[in-house]
Amino acid sequence: MSNKRRSGMTDKNLRLQFTMFNKKFFENRLGAWKVEFKKMKGMLGLCVYDNHTIYILDELRKFPDVVCVTLLHEMAHASLPEYESYQHFDDHGPQFHVKIDHLYKMGAYDGLL
């Protein structure tokens, strides 16, 4: 068994999950975004508009449900224009909250929370 297999989710798994979520919950509107695991400090995920990349904390690989919740969160950011996604002091504007509520009502978090 390879180290990747023992360490949990692979980069390929992450890309496949993104593709599935994009199709099911975002009407394939996020096609130009890339997703990658990355070593980071102080955050589980990050949506970078400049290079259209979503980063997920590398240490989460062993926790696929947490990866999926984090990925959905970052995809919600990516689905909104940057100024609508970050309008509030806590970096989550009102449109972001509407998007998360919509995802919840669509069943995006079923089995994950």
PDB file as gemmi writes it, atoms N, CA and C in Angstrom:
CRYST1    1.000    1.000    1.000  90.00  90.00  90.00 P 1                      
ATOM      1  N   MET A   1       0.842  -1.181   0.000  1.00  0.00           N  
ATOM      2  CA  MET A   1       0.000   0.000   0.000  1.00  0.00           C  
ATOM      3  C   MET A   1       0.886   1.244   0.000  1.00  0.00           C  
ATOM      4  N   SER A   2       0.559   2.200  -0.850  1.00  0.00           N  
ATOM      5  CA  SER A   2       1.375   3.408  -0.952  1.00  0.00           C  
ATOM      6  C   SER A   2       1.116   4.352   0.213  1.00  0.00           C  
ATOM      7  N   ASN A   3       2.033   5.299   0.428  1.00  0.00           N  
ATOM      8  CA  ASN A   3       1.863   6.292   1.483  1.00  0.00           C  
ATOM      9  C   ASN A   3       0.636   7.161   1.236  1.00  0.00           C  
ATOM     10  N   LYS A   4       0.361   7.477  -0.030  1.00  0.00           N  
ATOM     11  CA  LYS A   4      -0.806   8.291  -0.345  1.00  0.00           C  
ATOM     12  C   LYS A   4      -2.080   7.604   0.128  1.00  0.00           C  
ATOM     13  N   ARG A   5      -2.157   6.299  -0.098  1.00  0.00           N  
ATOM     14  CA  ARG A   5      -3.350   5.541   0.272  1.00  0.00           C  
ATOM     15  C   ARG A   5      -3.540   5.557   1.783  1.00  0.00           C  
ATOM     16  N   ARG A   6      -2.459   5.368   2.526  1.00  0.00           N  
ATOM     17  CA  ARG A   6      -2.532   5.345   3.981  1.00  0.00           C  
ATOM     18  C   ARG A   6      -2.824   6.723   4.556  1.00  0.00           C  
ATOM     19  N   SER A   7      -2.450   7.761   3.845  1.00  0.00           N  
ATOM     20  CA  SER A   7      -2.615   9.113   4.383  1.00  0.00           C  
ATOM     21  C   SER A   7      -4.006   9.672   4.134  1.00  0.00           C  
ATOM     22  N   GLY A   8      -4.888   8.953   3.469  1.00  0.00           N  
ATOM     23  CA  GLY A   8      -6.252   9.413   3.272  1.00  0.00           C  
ATOM     24  C   GLY A   8      -6.510   9.893   1.859  1.00  0.00           C  
ATOM     25  N   MET A   9      -7.270  10.944   1.762  1.00  0.00           N  
ATOM     26  CA  MET A   9      -7.703  11.479   0.480  1.00  0.00           C  
ATOM     27  C   MET A   9      -6.526  11.928  -0.378  1.00  0.00           C  
ATOM     28  N   THR A  10      -6.576  11.601  -1.645  1.00  0.00           N  
ATOM     29  CA  THR A  10      -5.523  12.022  -2.575  1.00  0.00           C  
ATOM     30  C   THR A  10      -5.941  13.305  -3.280  1.00  0.00           C  
ATOM     31  N   ASP A  11      -5.003  13.903  -3.995  1.00  0.00           N  
ATOM     32  CA  ASP A  11      -5.317  15.093  -4.789  1.00  0.00           C  
ATOM     33  C   ASP A  11      -6.380  14.754  -5.843  1.00  0.00           C  
ATOM     34  N   LYS A  12      -6.274  13.563  -6.410  1.00  0.00           N  
ATOM     35  CA  LYS A  12      -7.260  13.132  -7.404  1.00  0.00           C  
ATOM     36  C   LYS A  12      -8.645  13.017  -6.778  1.00  0.00           C  
ATOM     37  N   ASN A  13      -8.737  12.446  -5.566  1.00  0.00           N  
ATOM     38  CA  ASN A  13     -10.019  12.372  -4.859  1.00  0.00           C  
ATOM     39  C   ASN A  13     -10.603  13.765  -4.655  1.00  0.00           C  
ATOM     40  N   LEU A  14      -9.747  14.714  -4.292  1.00  0.00           N  
ATOM     41  CA  LEU A  14     -10.195  16.088  -4.051  1.00  0.00           C  
ATOM     42  C   LEU A  14     -10.748  16.703  -5.330  1.00  0.00           C  
ATOM     43  N   ARG A  15     -10.057  16.515  -6.441  1.00  0.00           N  
ATOM     44  CA  ARG A  15     -10.532  17.055  -7.719  1.00  0.00           C  
ATOM     45  C   ARG A  15     -11.857  16.406  -8.132  1.00  0.00           C  
ATOM     46  N   LEU A  16     -11.979  15.101  -7.916  1.00  0.00           N  
ATOM     47  CA  LEU A  16     -13.233  14.409  -8.242  1.00  0.00           C  
ATOM     48  C   LEU A  16     -14.389  14.911  -7.375  1.00  0.00           C  
ATOM     49  N   GLN A  17     -14.106  15.149  -6.103  1.00  0.00           N  
ATOM     50  CA  GLN A  17     -15.137  15.671  -5.195  1.00  0.00           C  
ATOM     51  C   GLN A  17     -15.568  17.057  -5.643  1.00  0.00           C  
ATOM     52  N   PHE A  18     -14.600  17.898  -6.013  1.00  0.00           N  
ATOM     53  CA  PHE A  18     -14.904  19.232  -6.523  1.00  0.00           C  
ATOM     54  C   PHE A  18     -15.799  19.129  -7.757  1.00  0.00           C  
ATOM     55  N   THR A  19     -15.446  18.257  -8.681  1.00  0.00           N  
ATOM     56  CA  THR A  19     -16.224  18.091  -9.914  1.00  0.00           C  
ATOM     57  C   THR A  19     -17.653  17.662  -9.608  1.00  0.00           C  
ATOM     58  N   MET A  20     -17.814  16.728  -8.668  1.00  0.00           N  
ATOM     59  CA  MET A  20     -19.146  16.272  -8.305  1.00  0.00           C  
ATOM     60  C   MET A  20     -19.966  17.385  -7.653  1.00  0.00           C  
ATOM     61  N   PHE A  21     -19.369  18.092  -6.694  1.00  0.00           N  
ATOM     62  CA  PHE A  21     -20.066  19.201  -6.042  1.00  0.00           C  
ATOM     63  C   PHE A  21     -20.393  20.305  -7.043  1.00  0.00           C  
ATOM     64  N   ASN A  22     -19.467  20.595  -7.931  1.00  0.00           N  
ATOM     65  CA  ASN A  22     -19.666  21.637  -8.933  1.00  0.00           C  
ATOM     66  C   ASN A  22     -20.884  21.321  -9.798  1.00  0.00           C  
ATOM     67  N   LYS A  23     -20.979  20.090 -10.210  1.00  0.00           N  
ATOM     68  CA  LYS A  23     -22.105  19.667 -11.052  1.00  0.00           C  
ATOM     69  C   LYS A  23     -23.418  19.668 -10.270  1.00  0.00           C  
ATOM     70  N   LYS A  24     -23.388  19.096  -9.080  1.00  0.00           N  
ATOM     71  CA  LYS A  24     -24.621  18.886  -8.313  1.00  0.00           C  
ATOM     72  C   LYS A  24     -25.155  20.151  -7.643  1.00  0.00           C  
ATOM     73  N   PHE A  25     -24.273  21.001  -7.146  1.00  0.00           N  
ATOM     74  CA  PHE A  25     -24.711  22.138  -6.338  1.00  0.00           C  
ATOM     75  C   PHE A  25     -24.398  23.518  -6.935  1.00  0.00           C  
ATOM     76  N   PHE A  26     -23.555  23.574  -7.972  1.00  0.00           N  
ATOM     77  CA  PHE A  26     -23.163  24.868  -8.532  1.00  0.00           C  
ATOM     78  C   PHE A  26     -23.400  24.962 -10.039  1.00  0.00           C  
ATOM     79  N   GLU A  27     -24.166  24.045 -10.592  1.00  0.00           N  
ATOM     80  CA  GLU A  27     -24.519  24.040 -12.011  1.00  0.00           C  
ATOM     81  C   GLU A  27     -23.284  24.154 -12.918  1.00  0.00           C  
ATOM     82  N   ASN A  28     -22.198  23.550 -12.518  1.00  0.00           N  
ATOM     83  CA  ASN A  28     -20.924  23.555 -13.278  1.00  0.00           C  
ATOM     84  C   ASN A  28     -20.364  24.947 -13.542  1.00  0.00           C  
ATOM     85  N   ARG A  29     -20.682  25.888 -12.710  1.00  0.00           N  
ATOM     86  CA  ARG A  29     -20.222  27.269 -12.916  1.00  0.00           C  
ATOM     87  C   ARG A  29     -18.797  27.510 -12.423  1.00  0.00           C  
ATOM     88  N   LEU A  30     -18.224  26.547 -11.715  1.00  0.00           N  
ATOM     89  CA  LEU A  30     -16.877  26.752 -11.159  1.00  0.00           C  
ATOM     90  C   LEU A  30     -15.821  25.968 -11.927  1.00  0.00           C  
ATOM     91  N   GLY A  31     -16.037  25.723 -13.184  1.00  0.00           N  
ATOM     92  CA  GLY A  31     -15.130  24.894 -13.969  1.00  0.00           C  
ATOM     93  C   GLY A  31     -13.699  25.372 -14.031  1.00  0.00           C  
ATOM     94  N   ALA A  32     -13.466  26.676 -13.973  1.00  0.00           N  
ATOM     95  CA  ALA A  32     -12.116  27.214 -14.131  1.00  0.00           C  
ATOM     96  C   ALA A  32     -11.297  27.155 -12.836  1.00  0.00           C  
ATOM     97  N   TRP A  33     -11.899  26.753 -11.737  1.00  0.00           N  
ATOM     98  CA  TRP A  33     -11.189  26.707 -10.461  1.00  0.00           C  
ATOM     99  C   TRP A  33     -10.400  25.413 -10.312  1.00  0.00           C  
ATOM    100  N   LYS A  34      -9.230  25.536  -9.699  1.00  0.00           N  
ATOM    101  CA  LYS A  34      -8.400  24.380  -9.366  1.00  0.00           C  
ATOM    102  C   LYS A  34      -8.556  24.122  -7.867  1.00  0.00           C  
ATOM    103  N   VAL A  35      -8.315  22.887  -7.447  1.00  0.00           N  
ATOM    104  CA  VAL A  35      -8.334  22.551  -6.025  1.00  0.00           C  
ATOM    105  C   VAL A  35      -7.077  21.768  -5.686  1.00  0.00           C  
ATOM    106  N   GLU A  36      -6.497  22.091  -4.530  1.00  0.00           N  
ATOM    107  CA  GLU A  36      -5.252  21.450  -4.118  1.00  0.00           C  
ATOM    108  C   GLU A  36      -5.192  21.350  -2.604  1.00  0.00           C  
ATOM    109  N   PHE A  37      -4.558  20.286  -2.121  1.00  0.00           N  
ATOM    110  CA  PHE A  37      -4.195  20.222  -0.710  1.00  0.00           C  
ATOM    111  C   PHE A  37      -2.936  21.056  -0.536  1.00  0.00           C  
ATOM    112  N   LYS A  38      -2.843  21.740   0.614  1.00  0.00           N  
ATOM    113  CA  LYS A  38      -1.686  22.601   0.853  1.00  0.00           C  
ATOM    114  C   LYS A  38      -1.419  22.691   2.353  1.00  0.00           C  
ATOM    115  N   LYS A  39      -0.144  22.763   2.704  1.00  0.00           N  
ATOM    116  CA  LYS A  39       0.213  23.019   4.098  1.00  0.00           C  
ATOM    117  C   LYS A  39      -0.066  24.488   4.384  1.00  0.00           C  
ATOM    118  N   MET A  40      -0.875  24.736   5.418  1.00  0.00           N  
ATOM    119  CA  MET A  40      -1.239  26.109   5.779  1.00  0.00           C  
ATOM    120  C   MET A  40      -1.288  26.204   7.301  1.00  0.00           C  
ATOM    121  N   LYS A  41      -1.277  27.418   7.779  1.00  0.00           N  
ATOM    122  CA  LYS A  41      -1.407  27.648   9.217  1.00  0.00           C  
ATOM    123  C   LYS A  41      -2.621  28.537   9.463  1.00  0.00           C  
ATOM    124  N   GLY A  42      -3.403  28.173  10.458  1.00  0.00           N  
ATOM    125  CA  GLY A  42      -4.495  29.021  10.904  1.00  0.00           C  
ATOM    126  C   GLY A  42      -5.765  28.959  10.086  1.00  0.00           C  
ATOM    127  N   MET A  43      -5.864  28.028   9.139  1.00  0.00           N  
ATOM    128  CA  MET A  43      -7.097  27.920   8.350  1.00  0.00           C  
ATOM    129  C   MET A  43      -7.241  26.509   7.793  1.00  0.00           C  
ATOM    130  N   LEU A  44      -8.495  26.118   7.590  1.00  0.00           N  
ATOM    131  CA  LEU A  44      -8.775  24.800   7.016  1.00  0.00           C  
ATOM    132  C   LEU A  44      -8.818  24.848   5.500  1.00  0.00           C  
ATOM    133  N   GLY A  45      -9.209  25.997   4.971  1.00  0.00           N  
ATOM    134  CA  GLY A  45      -9.302  26.157   3.532  1.00  0.00           C  
ATOM    135  C   GLY A  45      -9.111  27.610   3.152  1.00  0.00           C  
ATOM    136  N   LEU A  46      -8.869  27.825   1.870  1.00  0.00           N  
ATOM    137  CA  LEU A  46      -8.631  29.177   1.373  1.00  0.00           C  
ATOM    138  C   LEU A  46      -9.072  29.260  -0.080  1.00  0.00           C  
ATOM    139  N   CYS A  47      -9.799  30.303  -0.409  1.00  0.00           N  
ATOM    140  CA  CYS A  47     -10.250  30.560  -1.772  1.00  0.00           C  
ATOM    141  C   CYS A  47      -9.459  31.759  -2.290  1.00  0.00           C  
ATOM    142  N   VAL A  48      -8.642  31.538  -3.314  1.00  0.00           N  
ATOM    143  CA  VAL A  48      -7.793  32.601  -3.851  1.00  0.00           C  
ATOM    144  C   VAL A  48      -8.313  32.993  -5.225  1.00  0.00           C  
ATOM    145  N   TYR A  49      -8.879  34.185  -5.306  1.00  0.00           N  
ATOM    146  CA  TYR A  49      -9.479  34.662  -6.551  1.00  0.00           C  
ATOM    147  C   TYR A  49      -8.426  34.948  -7.627  1.00  0.00           C  
ATOM    148  N   ASP A  50      -7.249  35.407  -7.216  1.00  0.00           N  
ATOM    149  CA  ASP A  50      -6.218  35.798  -8.185  1.00  0.00           C  
ATOM    150  C   ASP A  50      -5.827  34.662  -9.127  1.00  0.00           C  
ATOM    151  N   ASN A  51      -5.705  33.450  -8.576  1.00  0.00           N  
ATOM    152  CA  ASN A  51      -5.304  32.326  -9.424  1.00  0.00           C  
ATOM    153  C   ASN A  51      -6.396  31.256  -9.536  1.00  0.00           C  
ATOM    154  N   HIS A  52      -7.617  31.600  -9.102  1.00  0.00           N  
ATOM    155  CA  HIS A  52      -8.760  30.681  -9.163  1.00  0.00           C  
ATOM    156  C   HIS A  52      -8.406  29.303  -8.606  1.00  0.00           C  
ATOM    157  N   THR A  53      -7.874  29.306  -7.377  1.00  0.00           N  
ATOM    158  CA  THR A  53      -7.495  28.056  -6.720  1.00  0.00           C  
ATOM    159  C   THR A  53      -8.097  27.998  -5.325  1.00  0.00           C  
ATOM    160  N   ILE A  54      -8.615  26.839  -5.000  1.00  0.00           N  
ATOM    161  CA  ILE A  54      -9.094  26.550  -3.653  1.00  0.00           C  
ATOM    162  C   ILE A  54      -8.070  25.630  -3.020  1.00  0.00           C  
ATOM    163  N   TYR A  55      -7.579  26.030  -1.855  1.00  0.00           N  
ATOM    164  CA  TYR A  55      -6.632  25.219  -1.108  1.00  0.00           C  
ATOM    165  C   TYR A  55      -7.331  24.619   0.102  1.00  0.00           C  
ATOM    166  N   ILE A  56      -7.067  23.345   0.358  1.00  0.00           N  
ATOM    167  CA  ILE A  56      -7.586  22.648   1.519  1.00  0.00           C  
ATOM    168  C   ILE A  56      -6.390  22.195   2.350  1.00  0.00           C  
ATOM    169  N   LEU A  57      -6.475  22.393   3.654  1.00  0.00           N  
ATOM    170  CA  LEU A  57      -5.395  22.042   4.560  1.00  0.00           C  
ATOM    171  C   LEU A  57      -4.983  20.586   4.374  1.00  0.00           C  
ATOM    172  N   ASP A  58      -3.717  20.378   4.100  1.00  0.00           N  
ATOM    173  CA  ASP A  58      -3.163  19.048   3.828  1.00  0.00           C  
ATOM    174  C   ASP A  58      -3.446  18.059   4.959  1.00  0.00           C  
ATOM    175  N   GLU A  59      -3.423  18.522   6.192  1.00  0.00           N  
ATOM    176  CA  GLU A  59      -3.618  17.648   7.348  1.00  0.00           C  
ATOM    177  C   GLU A  59      -5.034  17.060   7.422  1.00  0.00           C  
ATOM    178  N   LEU A  60      -5.961  17.599   6.632  1.00  0.00           N  
ATOM    179  CA  LEU A  60      -7.342  17.093   6.649  1.00  0.00           C  
ATOM    180  C   LEU A  60      -7.530  15.843   5.802  1.00  0.00           C  
ATOM    181  N   ARG A  61      -6.531  15.450   5.041  1.00  0.00           N  
ATOM    182  CA  ARG A  61      -6.658  14.287   4.149  1.00  0.00           C  
ATOM    183  C   ARG A  61      -7.263  13.068   4.847  1.00  0.00           C  
ATOM    184  N   LYS A  62      -6.945  12.884   6.110  1.00  0.00           N  
ATOM    185  CA  LYS A  62      -7.424  11.717   6.862  1.00  0.00           C  
ATOM    186  C   LYS A  62      -8.882  11.852   7.286  1.00  0.00           C  
ATOM    187  N   PHE A  63      -9.497  12.994   7.026  1.00  0.00           N  
ATOM    188  CA  PHE A  63     -10.862  13.265   7.465  1.00  0.00           C  
ATOM    189  C   PHE A  63     -11.717  13.712   6.274  1.00  0.00           C  
ATOM    190  N   PRO A  64     -12.118  12.765   5.423  1.00  0.00           N  
ATOM    191  CA  PRO A  64     -12.840  13.115   4.191  1.00  0.00           C  
ATOM    192  C   PRO A  64     -14.092  13.961   4.403  1.00  0.00           C  
ATOM    193  N   ASP A  65     -14.845  13.714   5.485  1.00  0.00           N  
ATOM    194  CA  ASP A  65     -16.044  14.517   5.728  1.00  0.00           C  
ATOM    195  C   ASP A  65     -15.688  15.977   5.994  1.00  0.00           C  
ATOM    196  N   VAL A  66     -14.608  16.195   6.741  1.00  0.00           N  
ATOM    197  CA  VAL A  66     -14.162  17.563   7.026  1.00  0.00           C  
ATOM    198  C   VAL A  66     -13.652  18.215   5.741  1.00  0.00           C  
ATOM    199  N   VAL A  67     -12.965  17.442   4.906  1.00  0.00           N  
ATOM    200  CA  VAL A  67     -12.524  17.959   3.609  1.00  0.00           C  
ATOM    201  C   VAL A  67     -13.731  18.410   2.807  1.00  0.00           C  
ATOM    202  N   CYS A  68     -14.785  17.600   2.770  1.00  0.00           N  
ATOM    203  CA  CYS A  68     -15.969  17.944   1.974  1.00  0.00           C  
ATOM    204  C   CYS A  68     -16.666  19.191   2.500  1.00  0.00           C  
ATOM    205  N   VAL A  69     -16.814  19.302   3.816  1.00  0.00           N  
ATOM    206  CA  VAL A  69     -17.447  20.499   4.400  1.00  0.00           C  
ATOM    207  C   VAL A  69     -16.598  21.733   4.079  1.00  0.00           C  
ATOM    208  N   THR A  70     -15.294  21.615   4.227  1.00  0.00           N  
ATOM    209  CA  THR A  70     -14.390  22.735   3.937  1.00  0.00           C  
ATOM    210  C   THR A  70     -14.421  23.084   2.456  1.00  0.00           C  
ATOM    211  N   LEU A  71     -14.422  22.078   1.609  1.00  0.00           N  
ATOM    212  CA  LEU A  71     -14.476  22.312   0.166  1.00  0.00           C  
ATOM    213  C   LEU A  71     -15.765  23.036  -0.217  1.00  0.00           C  
ATOM    214  N   LEU A  72     -16.892  22.613   0.308  1.00  0.00           N  
ATOM    215  CA  LEU A  72     -18.165  23.299   0.027  1.00  0.00           C  
ATOM    216  C   LEU A  72     -18.110  24.759   0.478  1.00  0.00           C  
ATOM    217  N   HIS A  73     -17.532  24.994   1.646  1.00  0.00           N  
ATOM    218  CA  HIS A  73     -17.382  26.356   2.164  1.00  0.00           C  
ATOM    219  C   HIS A  73     -16.579  27.220   1.192  1.00  0.00           C  
ATOM    220  N   GLU A  74     -15.452  26.693   0.735  1.00  0.00           N  
ATOM    221  CA  GLU A  74     -14.594  27.458  -0.179  1.00  0.00           C  
ATOM    222  C   GLU A  74     -15.235  27.592  -1.556  1.00  0.00           C  
ATOM    223  N   MET A  75     -15.971  26.597  -1.977  1.00  0.00           N  
ATOM    224  CA  MET A  75     -16.691  26.695  -3.257  1.00  0.00           C  
ATOM    225  C   MET A  75     -17.780  27.760  -3.183  1.00  0.00           C  
ATOM    226  N   ALA A  76     -18.386  27.913  -2.015  1.00  0.00           N  
ATOM    227  CA  ALA A  76     -19.373  28.991  -1.835  1.00  0.00           C  
ATOM    228  C   ALA A  76     -18.703  30.345  -2.038  1.00  0.00           C  
ATOM    229  N   HIS A  77     -17.508  30.514  -1.473  1.00  0.00           N  
ATOM    230  CA  HIS A  77     -16.760  31.754  -1.719  1.00  0.00           C  
ATOM    231  C   HIS A  77     -16.491  31.923  -3.214  1.00  0.00           C  
ATOM    232  N   ALA A  78     -16.017  30.862  -3.850  1.00  0.00           N  
ATOM    233  CA  ALA A  78     -15.638  30.933  -5.262  1.00  0.00           C  
ATOM    234  C   ALA A  78     -16.827  31.245  -6.159  1.00  0.00           C  
ATOM    235  N   SER A  79     -18.022  30.871  -5.742  1.00  0.00           N  
ATOM    236  CA  SER A  79     -19.212  31.076  -6.571  1.00  0.00           C  
ATOM    237  C   SER A  79     -19.707  32.514  -6.552  1.00  0.00           C  
ATOM    238  N   LEU A  80     -19.177  33.308  -5.650  1.00  0.00           N  
ATOM    239  CA  LEU A  80     -19.582  34.708  -5.518  1.00  0.00           C  
ATOM    240  C   LEU A  80     -18.453  35.625  -5.958  1.00  0.00           C  
ATOM    241  N   PRO A  81     -18.805  36.795  -6.467  1.00  0.00           N  
ATOM    242  CA  PRO A  81     -17.737  37.776  -6.734  1.00  0.00           C  
ATOM    243  C   PRO A  81     -17.008  38.083  -5.429  1.00  0.00           C  
ATOM    244  N   GLU A  82     -15.736  38.338  -5.531  1.00  0.00           N  
ATOM    245  CA  GLU A  82     -14.920  38.556  -4.336  1.00  0.00           C  
ATOM    246  C   GLU A  82     -15.519  39.610  -3.409  1.00  0.00           C  
ATOM    247  N   TYR A  83     -16.019  40.702  -3.937  1.00  0.00           N  
ATOM    248  CA  TYR A  83     -16.538  41.770  -3.082  1.00  0.00           C  
ATOM    249  C   TYR A  83     -17.828  41.360  -2.385  1.00  0.00           C  
ATOM    250  N   GLU A  84     -18.589  40.403  -2.932  1.00  0.00           N  
ATOM    251  CA  GLU A  84     -19.803  39.939  -2.262  1.00  0.00           C  
ATOM    252  C   GLU A  84     -19.489  38.864  -1.239  1.00  0.00           C  
ATOM    253  N   SER A  85     -18.416  38.136  -1.457  1.00  0.00           N  
ATOM    254  CA  SER A  85     -18.055  37.053  -0.557  1.00  0.00           C  
ATOM    255  C   SER A  85     -17.438  37.585   0.734  1.00  0.00           C  
ATOM    256  N   TYR A  86     -16.723  38.697   0.647  1.00  0.00           N  
ATOM    257  CA  TYR A  86     -16.006  39.250   1.794  1.00  0.00           C  
ATOM    258  C   TYR A  86     -16.460  40.670   2.104  1.00  0.00           C  
ATOM    259  N   GLN A  87     -17.690  40.823   2.579  1.00  0.00           N  
ATOM    260  CA  GLN A  87     -18.190  42.166   2.874  1.00  0.00           C  
ATOM    261  C   GLN A  87     -18.267  42.474   4.361  1.00  0.00           C  
ATOM    262  N   HIS A  88     -17.963  41.541   5.178  1.00  0.00           N  
ATOM    263  CA  HIS A  88     -18.199  41.712   6.596  1.00  0.00           C  
ATOM    264  C   HIS A  88     -16.897  41.531   7.361  1.00  0.00           C  
ATOM    265  N   PHE A  89     -16.840  42.038   8.572  1.00  0.00           N  
ATOM    266  CA  PHE A  89     -15.605  41.972   9.337  1.00  0.00           C  
ATOM    267  C   PHE A  89     -15.124  40.542   9.574  1.00  0.00           C  
ATOM    268  N   ASP A  90     -16.016  39.564   9.534  1.00  0.00           N  
ATOM    269  CA  ASP A  90     -15.591  38.181   9.760  1.00  0.00           C  
ATOM    270  C   ASP A  90     -15.285  37.464   8.437  1.00  0.00           C  
ATOM    271  N   ASP A  91     -15.164  38.223   7.351  1.00  0.00           N  
ATOM    272  CA  ASP A  91     -14.837  37.704   6.024  1.00  0.00           C  
ATOM    273  C   ASP A  91     -15.944  36.878   5.387  1.00  0.00           C  
ATOM    274  N   HIS A  92     -17.161  36.978   5.907  1.00  0.00           N  
ATOM    275  CA  HIS A  92     -18.282  36.259   5.323  1.00  0.00           C  
ATOM    276  C   HIS A  92     -19.459  37.220   5.226  1.00  0.00           C  
ATOM    277  N   GLY A  93     -19.654  37.752   4.033  1.00  0.00           N  
ATOM    278  CA  GLY A  93     -20.717  38.718   3.811  1.00  0.00           C  
ATOM    279  C   GLY A  93     -22.086  38.067   3.740  1.00  0.00           C  
ATOM    280  N   PRO A  94     -23.123  38.895   3.641  1.00  0.00           N  
ATOM    281  CA  PRO A  94     -24.496  38.386   3.633  1.00  0.00           C  
ATOM    282  C   PRO A  94     -24.785  37.433   2.472  1.00  0.00           C  
ATOM    283  N   GLN A  95     -24.231  37.704   1.296  1.00  0.00           N  
ATOM    284  CA  GLN A  95     -24.459  36.809   0.159  1.00  0.00           C  
ATOM    285  C   GLN A  95     -23.814  35.442   0.390  1.00  0.00           C  
ATOM    286  N   PHE A  96     -22.692  35.436   1.097  1.00  0.00           N  
ATOM    287  CA  PHE A  96     -22.045  34.175   1.436  1.00  0.00           C  
ATOM    288  C   PHE A  96     -22.968  33.346   2.333  1.00  0.00           C  
ATOM    289  N   HIS A  97     -23.556  33.986   3.328  1.00  0.00           N  
ATOM    290  CA  HIS A  97     -24.460  33.278   4.235  1.00  0.00           C  
ATOM    291  C   HIS A  97     -25.685  32.743   3.495  1.00  0.00           C  
ATOM    292  N   VAL A  98     -26.189  33.492   2.548  1.00  0.00           N  
ATOM    293  CA  VAL A  98     -27.314  33.028   1.728  1.00  0.00           C  
ATOM    294  C   VAL A  98     -26.899  31.787   0.934  1.00  0.00           C  
ATOM    295  N   LYS A  99     -25.697  31.807   0.376  1.00  0.00           N  
ATOM    296  CA  LYS A  99     -25.206  30.675  -0.413  1.00  0.00           C  
ATOM    297  C   LYS A  99     -25.057  29.427   0.457  1.00  0.00           C  
ATOM    298  N   ILE A 100     -24.501  29.562   1.653  1.00  0.00           N  
ATOM    299  CA  ILE A 100     -24.338  28.418   2.557  1.00  0.00           C  
ATOM    300  C   ILE A 100     -25.703  27.862   2.942  1.00  0.00           C  
ATOM    301  N   ASP A 101     -26.654  28.726   3.226  1.00  0.00           N  
ATOM    302  CA  ASP A 101     -28.011  28.282   3.572  1.00  0.00           C  
ATOM    303  C   ASP A 101     -28.630  27.512   2.403  1.00  0.00           C  
ATOM    304  N   HIS A 102     -28.428  28.020   1.199  1.00  0.00           N  
ATOM    305  CA  HIS A 102     -28.938  27.356  -0.009  1.00  0.00           C  
ATOM    306  C   HIS A 102     -28.315  25.962  -0.163  1.00  0.00           C  
ATOM    307  N   LEU A 103     -27.012  25.854   0.034  1.00  0.00           N  
ATOM    308  CA  LEU A 103     -26.336  24.555  -0.054  1.00  0.00           C  
ATOM    309  C   LEU A 103     -26.904  23.581   0.977  1.00  0.00           C  
ATOM    310  N   TYR A 104     -27.119  24.082   2.191  1.00  0.00           N  
ATOM    311  CA  TYR A 104     -27.679  23.241   3.248  1.00  0.00           C  
ATOM    312  C   TYR A 104     -29.064  22.727   2.853  1.00  0.00           C  
ATOM    313  N   LYS A 105     -29.901  23.614   2.340  1.00  0.00           N  
ATOM    314  CA  LYS A 105     -31.268  23.229   1.944  1.00  0.00           C  
ATOM    315  C   LYS A 105     -31.268  22.279   0.746  1.00  0.00           C  
ATOM    316  N   MET A 106     -30.237  22.345  -0.098  1.00  0.00           N  
ATOM    317  CA  MET A 106     -30.104  21.429  -1.241  1.00  0.00           C  
ATOM    318  C   MET A 106     -29.606  20.048  -0.813  1.00  0.00           C  
ATOM    319  N   GLY A 107     -29.179  19.926   0.435  1.00  0.00           N  
ATOM    320  CA  GLY A 107     -28.694  18.646   0.926  1.00  0.00           C  
ATOM    321  C   GLY A 107     -27.202  18.441   0.782  1.00  0.00           C  
ATOM    322  N   ALA A 108     -26.468  19.507   0.504  1.00  0.00           N  
ATOM    323  CA  ALA A 108     -25.018  19.379   0.287  1.00  0.00           C  
ATOM    324  C   ALA A 108     -24.298  18.825   1.522  1.00  0.00           C  
ATOM    325  N   TYR A 109     -24.832  19.096   2.703  1.00  0.00           N  
ATOM    326  CA  TYR A 109     -24.153  18.674   3.931  1.00  0.00           C  
ATOM    327  C   TYR A 109     -24.729  17.389   4.512  1.00  0.00           C  
ATOM    328  N   ASP A 110     -25.711  16.792   3.847  1.00  0.00           N  
ATOM    329  CA  ASP A 110     -26.306  15.554   4.355  1.00  0.00           C  
ATOM    330  C   ASP A 110     -25.241  14.474   4.496  1.00  0.00           C  
ATOM    331  N   GLY A 111     -25.187  13.872   5.659  1.00  0.00           N  
ATOM    332  CA  GLY A 111     -24.216  12.812   5.916  1.00  0.00           C  
ATOM    333  C   GLY A 111     -22.850  13.310   6.307  1.00  0.00           C  
ATOM    334  N   LEU A 112     -22.639  14.633   6.237  1.00  0.00           N  
ATOM    335  CA  LEU A 112     -21.332  15.207   6.584  1.00  0.00           C  
ATOM    336  C   LEU A 112     -21.334  15.853   7.957  1.00  0.00           C  
ATOM    337  N   LEU A 113     -22.472  16.380   8.382  1.00  0.00           N  
ATOM    338  CA  LEU A 113     -22.553  17.101   9.669  1.00  0.00           C  
ATOM    339  C   LEU A 113     -23.214  16.240  10.717  1.00  0.00           C  
TER     340      LEU A 113                                                      
END                                                                             
